[in-house]
Structure formats: structure tokens, C-alpha cells
Amino acid sequence: MSKDRFNLRSFTSFSLLLSTIIMSWSGIILYIAPAGRVANWTNWKLMLFTKTEWQAMHTIFSYLFFILFVIHLFFVNWKAFLTYIKSKIKTGLNRKWELAAAIMMTVVFFIGTLRSWVPFGPVMDFGEKVKAGWEKTYSNPPVSHMERYTLSQLRSTFPGITPAEMMKVLNDSSISVSDTSLTLEALAAANKIAPIRIYEVLSSVFNSSKTSQPQGVPAGVGKLTIKDVAARLGKDPSDLIRILKDKGVSATEEMTMRSAAEALSVSPHDIYGLIEGK
């Protein structure tokens, strides 16, 4: 009869195993997933799930793992754990070297990750290269995180075009739109398409290539070099280099926005805004 009773110990052990597998696998997926601006813009999916869904799974199962760990340690095995602690208080710790080694390894991994020591830094650099590789297959939005724009905010991209006109074009293209205050992301989700599809429809009708370029910080600005930004803004690279030099940054044409930002302890967006405003 006792064999038919629900066994909390077995339940916790199986749940911990499954949570570990899902948490680890989702972590690997997120390690190689494209940047959010690309994933959200193109509705990127891997193994049926979007990046947002993978992030949600990783977060929720991390919480579940922690809860199961607490149950496993303090509810299922609390007697054995308490007995072990009491015995070590009386007799002392016999595995001092093992404890010291575990602490040392944890400290090395912790500091090494923050300082980008080898091999931790190269591991993260490899992940960034894989992420960047997706951009050869999937399109970047004209402006970083453009999926958060509403039709009203797209007026800067399509000068002279009203939100009502955009809404009519989308509805005529079988993309249902009833509220111009909704973001492209929300409209895309409601119509089961990617935000880029909405932009493509509007661009094909209003021919944005012949109008002014979208205002704002370009997508992936951190990877742009001084030379790239100068070309985008129609400025001389030497002028941008001089602006950064005045701020104490020894820049070259091949320096990226991210490197310049790190030198000033600001974001690449801030550097772009500084250069654009001069």
C-alpha cells in the first residue's frame, strides 16, 4: 500500500532533473539567439519558439529549479541535512580541501566572467559572433527596436503620410488594424505575422526609399565604426574623430561606437547622439 503513496522525494528528484534540462537547453538557445532587435523584428524562431518564449522558459524554470532545490534540501532531506550539520559542528569538517577548492573555483569563474579572462571572454565572444551571424539571414530594423513604434510614430519614416492612410493600406493588404496607437509588435501579433511584414507593406506603397531616412539611432549602432556613422550622417570622419578627441577618446575611423562608449562609460546610443548633434 505504501508503494502507491505519492513520493515527494521521487517527485522532487524527477522535477529537478527535468528543470535542469530545460533550463540548460534554453540557456544554450539564448546564447546563440540573435539580438532582440533582430529577433523581435523578424519574429525569429528556433525549434518552434520565439526568443521571447525561450527567455520566458529560461526564467520560469530557473525559478522552479530554485524552489525545488529548497524543497529538496529543507523539506525532503531536512533530517539528513540537519544531522549532517550537527555532526560537522561536533567533529569538524573533514573535507576542508574540497570545500576550499569549490570556493576557489566559484570565485575564479565569477571574477573571470566579469573580467573576460580566458577562457571565459572567448566563450562570450564566440556567442556574439554567432548572434551577429543571424543578421546575414534576418533583416535589421531601420531603427533599433522599431517594433515598438506606433503608426503615428512612423510618420518620421514616411513624411507626409498620415496614420489613417497607413491604416487603410494595411487593411487593404489583409492586415487588420483598428487603432493607430498600437505598436507594430502588437499589430503583428494580432495578425500572426512579423513586424517587418507591416513595414514592408507600407514601404512598398509609400516608397520610403525616396523619402528621408528613418530618424533615430540605427539598429546595431554599437557595431558601427566611426567611418560608417560618418557616411550615414553625411559628415567627414575626421570631424567625428575630433569630437571624440575633445572628450578624451583617442579614436580612429575603424573604432566602433561600442569601443568609444566604453572609453567614456556611456552607451553607444549616447555616443551616436553626441556625434549626430554636433
Secondary structure, DSSP 8 states (H G I E B T S, - for coil): -GGGS--HHHHHHHHHHHHHHHHHHHHHHHHHS--HHHHHHHT-EETTEEHHHHHHHHHHHHHHHHHHHHHIIIIISHHHHHHHHHHHHHH--S-HHHHHHHHHHHHHHHHHHHHT-TTHHHHHHHHHHHHHHGGGTS---SSTTGGG-BTTGGGGTSTT--HHHHHHHHHHTT-----TTSBHHHHHHHHTS-HHHHHHHHHHHH-GGGS----S--TTGGG-BHHHHHHHHT--HHHHHHHHHHTT----TT-BHHHHHHHHTS-HHHHHHHHHH-
